[in-house]
């Protein structure tokens, strides 16, 4: 595929330590498998929804369903959904990482990254980090064509992720018919 750059993410572990640890652990894969036998890592998971900023209520991409791949599942490194830690931080900029829960206090591996300010997500989803470098990768994701349900017509897949010092990093590559994350750190 054609490289599109590296994505660096800073987690807000001081403000939302449990939520940040869940994402960090899913990036490193160090928690192994869940009690149900699911791999607790983001490798091979897809961004399964692209809500373009041009659509009402849009402005984010969603990924992290490590169990069902289509947005109906997910698992946490704590082997159970975990609580909403804080709604103190707002969705007030592009590049913010936020939970995508299955209801109040039901957070798992699913997450979104904003492409614009998204105040409609405030008080329902926990902001737990931000993209510090690589917003162009997110912009490329937002340009992937979608169907009427905002499902990408091209696969957007994470094939490598990890931790570099205190920063989460992955390389982005645009492949034929899909946007993937490069397997080399």
N, C-alpha and C positions, 0 to 999 in steps of 0.2 A: 504494500500500500504506500501511499504518499504521506510522509510525515506532516503533521499539522501543529506540532509543538508539545511542550510539556505543561501539565497542569499541576500547580502547587496549591495545597490547601492548608490553611491554619485552622486548628480546632480551638474552640473556646472552652478549654478544660477547666479554667478557673470559675466560669459562670455556670456551666452545665456539665459537670465532670462525668456523670453516668452516660449521658448522651454522646459526649465526645469519646469516651472510652469504647462505647459500642462501635462507633464508626472506625476508630483507630484499630481496634481488634479485628474488625471485618476486613480492613485494608491489609493487615499483616497476616491474617489467617492463623494466628497463634493459638486460638481457642479450639482448633480442631473441628469436631463435629458436634451437632446438637444432640439432645437426648433422642430425637426422632431420626437421627442419622443424616441430617443435612450438613454439608460442608459449611462452616461458618467463615466464609470469605466472599469477597465480591468478584473474584476471578470468574470469568465466563457469564457473569450476570449482564443484563442488558438495560439500557435506557428504554423503557417500554412506553413512555408517553412524552410527547413534545408539544407543549402548549405555547404556541408562538405569542409573542407580545402583541402581535397585530390583532389577536382575537380577544374579545371581552373576557376578563377573568384569567387571561393567560400570562405568559412571561416567565416560564420555568420549564425545566426538563426533569423527568422523574425516572429514577432507577433504583436498583438495590433489592428487587424481589428475588432472593436467592433460593426460594423453594418452588414457586410456580411460574416465574419469569414473566407473567402478564399483569402483575399488579394486584393479585388476589392473595398473595402469601407473604412470606418474610419470616425471619428468625432473628433473635438477638443473641449476643454472646453470653447473656445471662440466662439462657434457656427458657425464657418466658418474656412476653411483652413487658415493657417497663413504663413507668409513670412519666408524665410531662413534667420536667424539672422546673422550667421557668418560661414565662412568656414576656420576660423583661426586654429581650432583644427583639427588634422589629425587622421586618422584611423591607428595608428602606434603601436598598441598593442592588445593583446586579452582582452576581457572583456569590450570593449567600447560600450556605448549606442549611437545610431545614429538614425536620422529620416529616414523613408522610405516614400518618398513623391510621389504624383501623378503628379509630374512635378515641375518645378521651382516655389518656393513660394506657394506650395500646400501641406503643412504639416498638418497632422491630428493625429490620435492616433497610427498609425503604426510605429513600431520601429524595429531596429535590434540590436543584440549583437554580436560583433566580437569574433571569436575563434582564430584568428591569425591576423597579420598585414594585412590590406586591403587597400592599397593605391589606388586601382581602385575605391573606394568609395569617395575619396577626391574630393572636389569642387562640389559634387552633393548632398551630404547628410551631415547634421549638427550633429557633435558630441556634445552630451549634458550631458554625464555622464560616470561613469565607475563602474564596479562591484568591490567592495573593499574586499569582502569575498564571497566565494561560487563558484569560477570558475569551481569546479568539477561538479556542477549541469549543467553548460553550456556544459561541456565536455560530460556529459551523454546525453544531448539533441542531440549533434552532432552525437552520436552513434546510434540514433534511425534510423532504416531502412527507406529509402525513395523510391518513384517511380521515373521515369525518369524526372519528372518535379520538383523534390526535395520536393514533398509533403510527410510529414511523414506518414508512414503506421500505426503508433500508434498515438493516440491522445496525444498531449502535451498541457495541459490546466492549466490556472491560476484559482484557486478556492479561493484564498485569497491573498490580498496584502494591504499594508498600509504604514504609515510613523511612524518611531520610532526616536524621536528627529529630527535631520535633515537628517536622513538616511532612504531611502526606504528599506523595508525588506519584504521578503517572504520566507516561508519554502517550500522546495522541497520534493516531495514524488514520488517514482517510483511505479506505480500501475501495475496491470495485463494489458497488452496491452496499457498502456499510462503512460506518465509522467505528474503528476499533482502537483499543489502547495497545500500544507497542509492548512486546514482551521483554524488552531490555530496559533496566532502570536508568 
